Amino acid sequence: MAARIRASLVSCALVKMTDTPVGEYDVLEVSRTLLKECVEVLNASAAGLLLADPSGELQVVASTIEASDLVEVYATAG
């Protein structure tokens, strides 16, 4: 039963992500949607998206929690 629920959540998440217009779209909004769906599918309490800048330093791009400083702590620990 849990596998069916998770499969349904994944299917819904994929549909939401593919509904993003191909032309102009807000990258940050798509990132937040992706993180929100990941939190729901994985039953996590929060998620964050980090990308490396040109110098290799990780930067917080999006987070499901306002405490992005906490996400930055994890970034520097890794």
Residue frames as qw, qx, qy, qz and C-alpha x, y, z in Angstrom:
[[0.000, 0.886, 0.464, 0.000, 0.00, 0.00, 0.00],
 [0.299, -0.805, 0.101, 0.502, 2.78, 2.47, 0.92],
 [0.430, -0.128, 0.595, 0.667, 4.55, 1.70, -2.37],
 [0.222, 0.631, 0.646, 0.369, 1.40, 2.62, -4.31],
 [0.144, -0.940, -0.237, 0.200, 1.05, 5.89, -2.41],
 [0.394, -0.605, 0.337, 0.605, 4.69, 6.77, -3.04],
 [0.398, 0.175, 0.682, 0.589, 4.36, 5.84, -6.73],
 [0.098, 0.825, 0.534, 0.158, 1.32, 8.10, -6.95],
 [0.270, -0.882, -0.009, 0.386, 3.22, 10.96, -5.28],
 [0.438, -0.322, 0.521, 0.658, 6.13, 10.53, -7.68],
 [0.316, 0.472, 0.686, 0.454, 3.77, 10.50, -10.67],
 [0.033, -0.930, -0.364, 0.033, 2.05, 13.67, -9.49],
 [0.375, -0.737, 0.200, 0.526, 5.41, 15.36, -8.89],
 [0.441, -0.040, 0.619, 0.648, 6.61, 14.48, -12.38],
 [0.199, 0.711, 0.600, 0.307, 3.43, 15.87, -13.90],
 [0.186, -0.937, -0.156, 0.250, 3.86, 19.12, -11.96],
 [0.419, -0.559, 0.387, 0.602, 7.46, 19.45, -13.10],
 [0.376, 0.167, 0.686, 0.600, 6.66, 18.74, -16.75],
 [0.118, 0.844, 0.522, 0.030, 3.88, 21.33, -16.68],
 [0.293, -0.678, 0.093, 0.668, 6.60, 24.00, -16.51],
 [0.563, 0.808, 0.063, -0.158, 6.53, 26.09, -19.66],
 [0.841, 0.127, 0.162, 0.501, 9.43, 25.48, -22.01],
 [0.326, 0.748, 0.062, 0.575, 9.92, 29.16, -22.86],
 [0.024, 0.543, -0.377, 0.750, 10.09, 31.65, -20.04],
 [0.738, -0.525, -0.414, -0.087, 9.82, 30.44, -16.48],
 [0.265, -0.825, 0.363, -0.343, 11.13, 31.41, -13.07],
 [0.608, 0.280, -0.713, 0.207, 14.04, 29.11, -12.21],
 [0.069, -0.242, 0.682, -0.687, 13.66, 29.82, -8.49],
 [0.707, -0.025, 0.185, -0.682, 9.96, 28.94, -8.56],
 [0.854, 0.208, -0.443, -0.179, 10.69, 25.67, -10.38],
 [0.370, 0.321, -0.749, 0.446, 13.42, 24.92, -7.82],
 [0.356, -0.181, 0.538, -0.743, 11.02, 25.54, -4.93],
 [0.844, 0.078, -0.077, -0.525, 8.40, 23.30, -6.55],
 [0.714, 0.292, -0.632, 0.073, 11.00, 20.56, -7.02],
 [0.125, 0.276, -0.738, 0.603, 12.06, 20.80, -3.37],
 [0.585, -0.103, 0.311, -0.742, 8.48, 20.80, -2.12],
 [0.887, 0.146, -0.273, -0.342, 7.72, 17.67, -4.11],
 [0.544, 0.325, -0.719, 0.287, 10.91, 15.97, -2.87],
 [0.192, -0.255, 0.631, -0.707, 9.96, 16.70, 0.74],
 [0.764, 0.003, 0.148, -0.629, 6.52, 15.18, 0.19],
 [0.853, 0.255, -0.426, -0.159, 7.70, 12.08, -1.71],
 [0.539, 0.285, -0.679, 0.408, 10.57, 11.36, 0.67],
 [0.616, -0.691, -0.369, -0.078, 8.60, 12.29, 3.80],
 [0.548, 0.098, -0.285, 0.780, 11.41, 14.65, 4.79],
 [0.219, -0.757, -0.422, 0.447, 11.11, 17.62, 7.11],
 [0.118, 0.896, -0.105, -0.415, 12.97, 20.01, 4.79],
 [0.803, 0.247, 0.317, 0.440, 15.12, 20.21, 1.68],
 [0.050, -0.860, 0.159, 0.483, 17.59, 22.59, 0.15],
 [0.795, 0.526, 0.158, 0.257, 19.20, 23.07, -3.23],
 [0.374, -0.759, 0.295, 0.444, 22.87, 24.00, -3.34],
 [0.766, 0.604, 0.069, 0.210, 24.83, 24.82, -6.47],
 [0.662, -0.335, 0.108, 0.662, 28.54, 25.44, -6.82],
 [0.207, 0.937, -0.023, -0.281, 29.58, 28.91, -7.95],
 [0.673, 0.678, -0.275, 0.111, 32.49, 29.40, -10.40],
 [0.025, 0.677, -0.658, 0.328, 34.99, 29.19, -7.54],
 [0.520, 0.008, -0.853, 0.049, 33.53, 25.88, -6.34],
 [0.116, -0.015, 0.629, -0.768, 31.84, 27.29, -3.24],
 [0.093, -0.468, -0.867, -0.144, 28.35, 25.94, -2.56],
 [0.178, -0.050, 0.090, -0.979, 25.58, 28.53, -2.56],
 [0.278, 0.399, 0.799, -0.353, 21.99, 28.07, -1.36],
 [0.066, -0.138, -0.562, -0.813, 19.66, 28.44, -4.34],
 [0.590, -0.364, -0.264, -0.671, 16.38, 27.41, -2.73],
 [0.100, 0.065, -0.880, 0.460, 15.14, 25.94, 0.52],
 [0.405, -0.518, -0.671, -0.343, 11.84, 24.72, 1.92],
 [0.496, -0.681, -0.410, 0.348, 12.63, 26.40, 5.22],
 [0.081, 0.978, 0.002, 0.191, 13.36, 30.03, 5.94],
 [0.566, -0.727, 0.347, 0.173, 16.45, 29.11, 7.95],
 [0.787, 0.585, -0.158, 0.112, 18.71, 29.03, 4.91],
 [0.045, -0.774, 0.586, -0.237, 21.63, 29.68, 7.24],
 [0.764, -0.253, 0.570, -0.167, 21.09, 26.11, 8.51],
 [0.878, 0.453, 0.145, 0.049, 21.37, 24.84, 4.94],
 [0.356, 0.832, -0.369, 0.212, 24.60, 26.82, 4.56],
 [0.476, -0.602, 0.613, -0.187, 26.00, 25.11, 7.66],
 [0.889, 0.077, 0.451, -0.007, 25.42, 21.73, 6.00],
 [0.670, 0.732, -0.057, 0.106, 27.05, 23.04, 2.84],
 [0.087, 0.818, -0.520, 0.230, 30.24, 24.02, 4.63],
 [0.681, -0.404, 0.582, -0.184, 30.32, 20.76, 6.59],
 [0.916, 0.282, 0.286, 0.009, 30.38, 18.65, 3.41]]
